[in-house]
Amino acid sequence: MDLLTEGMSGGDLTTLLLEVFRRRADRLSPAEVMRRYRSDRFVAPAPISFAALRRTEDALLSALPDDFEMLVPAPVLPLAAHSAVATVDPRKVIATVRGSEVAADPTNALALEASLRRSQALAEGARSSTPVRLAASQRVVRAQHFKTPGMLAHFQIFGLVTAGRDTGNRSFEYLQLTEHLRFAARALAAAGVQRARIGLTCLDDASRPVIGRLCDDLGALPGIAVLEDLNRTSGSGYYTGVCFKICAGVEDHFVEVADGGFVDWSQLLTGSRKERLLISGFGVDRLTESLPPSAPGRSGNHD
């Protein structure tokens, strides 16, 4: 293990692994490939129809503010893109023999691109405060095994990121959170969600005024309850300042369909502690499955 991880260059390791997997592939017959296809959860088609997913995706896209740029991310990222700046166990990500890894969340790719653009802006003006707003919809893969029904090995995520500079008094945090959450309200309504709940969690005392302002200012959103979630335990160490969960009402219960918050990734990627980054991720499959039968995203679900 020491030789493979530390005593060999990246190029030599790639050459070795390519040859290993070439030889292994040469030994496999069509029948063996078919057996693997039947049993490998990573390669099976999605259980939900393309048309239904597309309708939900279109609803999300229709609600996106004009100042967000939609990107088409690559299906792979540099090795450690999910673990070097975020607290993601590398074993939950599918690594490739070419020193890259399969996308597990579009916000990681969007964060890299946004940080690159912010670095270029800072090189031109050290106090540049022009935000970078990016979005993408991408099918991703998670390698951890879930026993819970409805948890998939691959699924679609509609992700947003806003990167910019700290402008003082938590004004950046308040303004960008407001934009992301208002987008969420419009998107859920466009998809056919009739009631939803946004739970805000404060991760440090300095961010508490932001929570109070958001609960007051967004309290009038139709069909959506905005409240402080004091019981959330997940996200600590991943998010900073403020994070949120969005749940859609399904009959007599709520289903989580989105998650987001502030992260320190852009600070690490640009080397500037003044940088701020807000991310949001919407589970397109989960949202589609939670819609009532008459909703736009569910009509013709099995066509």
C-alpha positions as CSV (number, residue, x, y, z in Angstrom):
1,M,0.0,0.0,0.0
2,D,2.8,2.4,0.8
3,L,4.4,1.8,-2.6
4,L,1.1,2.3,-4.4
5,T,0.1,5.4,-2.5
6,E,3.4,7.2,-1.9
7,G,6.3,5.4,-3.7
8,M,4.9,5.7,-7.2
9,S,4.2,8.8,-9.3
10,G,0.6,9.5,-10.5
11,G,1.6,8.8,-14.1
12,D,3.2,5.4,-13.3
13,L,0.2,4.4,-11.1
14,T,-2.2,5.2,-13.9
15,T,-0.1,3.2,-16.4
16,L,-0.1,0.2,-14.0
17,L,-3.9,0.4,-13.4
18,L,-4.7,0.8,-17.0
19,E,-2.8,-2.4,-17.8
20,V,-4.3,-4.3,-14.9
21,F,-7.9,-3.4,-16.0
22,R,-7.1,-4.0,-19.7
23,R,-6.1,-7.5,-18.8
24,R,-9.1,-8.1,-16.5
25,A,-11.4,-6.8,-19.3
26,D,-9.8,-9.1,-21.9
27,R,-10.7,-12.1,-19.7
28,L,-14.4,-11.2,-19.4
29,S,-16.9,-12.8,-21.8
30,P,-20.2,-11.3,-22.9
31,A,-22.0,-13.6,-20.6
32,E,-20.0,-12.5,-17.7
33,V,-20.7,-8.8,-18.6
34,M,-24.4,-9.6,-18.7
35,R,-24.2,-11.3,-15.2
36,R,-22.5,-8.2,-13.8
37,Y,-25.2,-6.0,-15.4
38,R,-27.9,-8.0,-13.7
39,S,-26.3,-7.7,-10.2
40,D,-24.4,-4.4,-10.1
41,R,-26.6,-1.6,-8.6
42,F,-24.5,1.1,-10.1
43,V,-25.3,0.3,-13.7
44,A,-29.1,-0.4,-13.6
45,P,-31.3,2.2,-15.2
46,A,-33.2,4.7,-13.0
47,P,-36.5,3.3,-11.7
48,I,-38.3,6.6,-12.6
49,S,-39.2,7.6,-16.1
50,F,-37.2,10.1,-18.2
51,A,-40.3,12.1,-19.0
52,A,-41.2,12.6,-15.4
53,L,-37.7,13.6,-14.4
54,R,-37.5,16.0,-17.3
55,R,-40.7,17.7,-16.3
56,T,-39.4,18.3,-12.8
57,E,-36.1,19.4,-14.1
58,D,-37.9,21.9,-16.4
59,A,-39.9,23.2,-13.5
60,L,-36.6,23.9,-11.6
61,L,-35.0,25.5,-14.6
62,S,-38.0,27.7,-15.2
63,A,-37.7,29.2,-11.7
64,L,-33.9,29.9,-12.0
65,P,-33.0,33.6,-11.8
66,D,-31.6,35.1,-15.0
67,D,-28.3,35.9,-13.4
68,F,-27.5,32.2,-12.9
69,E,-25.5,30.5,-15.6
70,M,-26.3,26.9,-16.4
71,L,-23.3,24.7,-16.9
72,V,-22.9,21.2,-18.2
73,P,-20.4,19.7,-15.8
74,A,-18.0,16.9,-16.8
75,P,-19.0,13.4,-15.5
76,V,-15.6,13.2,-13.6
77,L,-13.6,15.5,-11.4
78,P,-10.0,15.6,-10.2
79,L,-9.2,13.0,-7.5
80,A,-10.2,14.3,-4.0
81,A,-12.6,16.9,-5.4
82,H,-15.2,15.6,-2.9
83,S,-12.9,15.1,0.0
84,A,-10.1,17.6,0.0
85,V,-12.4,20.6,0.8
86,A,-15.6,18.8,1.9
87,T,-16.0,16.2,4.6
88,V,-16.8,13.4,2.2
89,D,-15.3,10.0,2.8
90,P,-13.4,9.0,-0.4
91,R,-14.9,5.5,-0.1
92,K,-18.3,7.0,-0.9
93,V,-17.0,8.2,-4.3
94,I,-16.1,6.1,-7.3
95,A,-12.5,6.7,-8.2
96,T,-11.2,6.0,-11.7
97,V,-7.9,4.4,-12.8
98,R,-6.9,7.7,-14.5
99,G,-6.6,9.7,-11.2
100,S,-10.1,11.2,-11.3
101,E,-13.4,10.4,-9.6
102,V,-17.0,10.2,-10.8
103,A,-19.2,13.1,-9.9
104,A,-21.1,12.6,-6.6
105,D,-22.6,16.1,-6.3
106,P,-22.8,18.9,-9.0
107,T,-22.1,21.5,-6.3
108,N,-18.5,20.3,-6.0
109,A,-17.9,20.9,-9.7
110,L,-19.7,24.2,-9.6
111,A,-17.6,25.2,-6.5
112,L,-14.4,24.5,-8.4
113,E,-15.6,26.6,-11.4
114,A,-16.9,29.4,-9.3
115,S,-13.6,29.5,-7.3
116,L,-11.6,29.6,-10.5
117,R,-13.7,32.5,-11.7
118,R,-13.4,34.3,-8.4
119,S,-9.6,33.8,-8.4
120,Q,-9.4,35.4,-11.8
121,A,-11.5,38.3,-10.6
122,L,-9.3,38.7,-7.5
123,A,-6.2,38.7,-9.7
124,E,-7.6,41.6,-11.6
125,G,-8.8,43.5,-8.5
126,A,-8.0,42.3,-5.0
127,R,-11.3,43.6,-3.6
128,S,-13.5,42.3,-6.3
129,S,-17.0,41.6,-4.9
130,T,-18.8,40.6,-8.1
131,P,-20.7,37.3,-7.3
132,V,-20.4,34.2,-9.5
133,R,-23.8,32.4,-9.8
134,L,-23.8,28.9,-11.4
135,A,-26.2,26.1,-11.7
136,A,-26.3,22.5,-13.2
137,S,-28.4,19.4,-13.3
138,Q,-26.4,16.2,-13.2
139,R,-26.8,12.5,-12.7
140,V,-24.4,11.5,-9.9
141,V,-23.2,8.3,-8.2
142,R,-22.8,7.6,-4.5
143,A,-20.8,4.5,-3.6
144,Q,-22.2,4.0,0.0
145,H,-24.8,1.3,0.3
146,F,-28.2,2.3,1.6
147,K,-30.6,-0.2,3.0
148,T,-33.4,2.3,3.2
149,P,-36.1,1.9,0.5
150,G,-36.0,4.6,-2.1
151,M,-32.3,5.3,-1.7
152,L,-30.5,5.1,-5.1
153,A,-27.0,4.4,-6.2
154,H,-27.3,7.1,-8.9
155,F,-29.7,10.0,-9.1
156,Q,-30.2,13.5,-10.5
157,I,-29.3,16.6,-8.6
158,F,-30.1,20.2,-9.6
159,G,-27.4,22.3,-7.9
160,L,-26.8,26.0,-7.4
161,V,-23.8,27.9,-6.0
162,T,-23.2,31.5,-5.4
163,A,-19.6,32.6,-4.7
164,G,-18.5,36.1,-3.7
165,R,-16.8,38.3,-1.1
166,D,-17.8,39.0,2.5
167,T,-19.4,42.5,2.5
168,G,-19.8,42.8,6.2
169,N,-22.7,42.5,8.6
170,R,-23.6,39.2,7.1
171,S,-25.3,41.0,4.3
172,F,-23.9,38.6,1.6
173,E,-25.2,35.7,3.6
174,Y,-28.7,37.2,4.0
175,L,-29.0,38.3,0.4
176,Q,-27.8,35.1,-1.2
177,L,-29.8,32.8,1.1
178,T,-32.9,34.9,0.3
179,E,-32.2,34.4,-3.4
180,H,-31.7,30.6,-3.1
181,L,-34.7,30.1,-0.9
182,R,-37.0,32.2,-3.0
183,F,-35.9,30.2,-6.0
184,A,-36.8,27.0,-4.1
185,A,-40.3,28.4,-3.4
186,R,-40.9,29.2,-7.1
187,A,-39.4,25.9,-8.2
188,L,-41.5,23.8,-5.8
189,A,-44.6,25.6,-6.9
190,A,-43.8,25.1,-10.6
191,A,-43.3,21.4,-10.0
192,G,-46.7,21.1,-8.3
193,V,-45.7,21.0,-4.6
194,Q,-48.7,22.4,-2.7
195,R,-47.0,22.7,0.7
196,A,-43.5,22.7,1.9
197,R,-41.3,23.4,4.9
198,I,-37.9,25.2,5.0
199,G,-35.9,24.4,8.1
200,L,-33.0,26.8,8.9
201,T,-30.3,25.8,11.3
202,C,-27.8,28.2,12.9
203,L,-24.3,26.8,13.3
204,D,-22.7,29.7,15.0
205,D,-24.1,32.6,17.2
206,A,-22.9,35.3,14.7
207,S,-25.3,33.9,12.1
208,R,-28.4,34.0,14.3
209,P,-29.6,37.4,13.1
210,V,-29.6,36.0,9.5
211,I,-32.0,33.3,10.6
212,G,-34.3,35.8,12.3
213,R,-34.5,38.0,9.3
214,L,-35.1,35.1,6.9
215,C,-38.0,33.7,9.0
216,D,-39.6,37.2,9.1
217,D,-39.0,38.1,5.4
218,L,-39.9,34.7,3.9
219,G,-42.8,34.0,6.2
220,A,-45.3,35.1,3.7
221,L,-44.3,32.7,1.0
222,P,-47.5,30.9,-0.1
223,G,-47.7,27.3,1.0
224,I,-44.3,27.3,2.6
225,A,-43.5,27.3,6.3
226,V,-40.1,28.9,7.1
227,L,-38.8,28.0,10.6
228,E,-35.7,27.5,12.6
229,D,-34.7,23.8,13.0
230,L,-33.1,23.4,16.4
231,N,-33.0,19.6,16.2
232,R,-30.9,19.1,13.1
233,T,-27.7,17.2,13.8
234,S,-26.4,16.5,10.3
235,G,-24.3,19.1,8.4
236,S,-22.1,20.2,11.3
237,G,-18.5,20.2,10.0
238,Y,-19.8,20.3,6.4
239,Y,-21.7,23.6,6.5
240,T,-20.7,26.8,8.2
241,G,-22.9,29.6,9.6
242,V,-26.3,28.6,8.3
243,C,-27.7,25.5,6.6
244,F,-31.2,24.5,5.6
245,K,-33.3,21.5,4.6
246,I,-36.4,21.7,2.4
247,C,-39.2,19.2,2.7
248,A,-42.2,18.7,0.5
249,G,-45.6,17.8,2.0
250,V,-46.8,14.3,0.9
251,E,-50.2,13.4,2.3
252,D,-49.7,13.4,6.1
253,H,-45.9,13.6,6.2
254,F,-42.9,15.6,4.8
255,V,-40.2,14.3,2.4
256,E,-36.8,15.9,2.2
257,V,-36.1,17.2,-1.3
258,A,-33.4,19.7,-1.0
259,D,-30.4,20.7,1.3
260,G,-27.9,23.5,1.3
261,G,-26.0,26.1,3.2
262,F,-22.7,28.0,3.4
263,V,-19.4,26.1,3.0
264,D,-15.7,27.2,3.3
265,W,-14.7,25.5,0.1
266,S,-14.0,28.7,-1.9
267,Q,-11.8,30.0,1.0
268,L,-9.7,26.9,0.7
269,L,-9.7,26.9,-3.1
270,T,-8.9,30.6,-3.6
271,G,-6.7,31.0,-0.5
272,S,-8.8,34.0,0.7
273,R,-10.7,34.0,4.0
274,K,-12.9,36.8,2.7
275,E,-14.6,34.5,0.2
276,R,-18.1,33.1,0.8
277,L,-19.9,30.2,-0.9
278,L,-23.5,29.2,-0.7
279,I,-24.6,25.8,-2.2
280,S,-28.0,24.2,-2.8
281,G,-28.9,20.8,-4.0
282,F,-32.4,19.5,-5.1
283,G,-33.0,15.8,-5.5
284,V,-34.8,15.6,-8.8
285,D,-35.8,11.9,-8.4
286,R,-37.0,12.4,-4.8
287,L,-38.9,15.6,-5.7
288,T,-40.6,13.8,-8.7
289,E,-41.6,10.8,-6.6
290,S,-43.1,13.1,-3.9
291,L,-45.4,15.0,-6.2
292,P,-49.1,14.3,-6.2
293,P,-50.4,12.3,-9.3
294,S,-51.9,15.4,-10.8
295,A,-48.8,17.5,-10.5
296,P,-46.9,18.6,-13.7
297,G,-43.9,16.5,-12.8
298,R,-45.9,13.3,-12.2
299,S,-48.4,13.3,-15.1
300,G,-47.5,10.5,-17.5
301,N,-45.0,9.1,-15.0
302,H,-45.0,5.8,-16.7
303,D,-45.2,6.8,-20.3
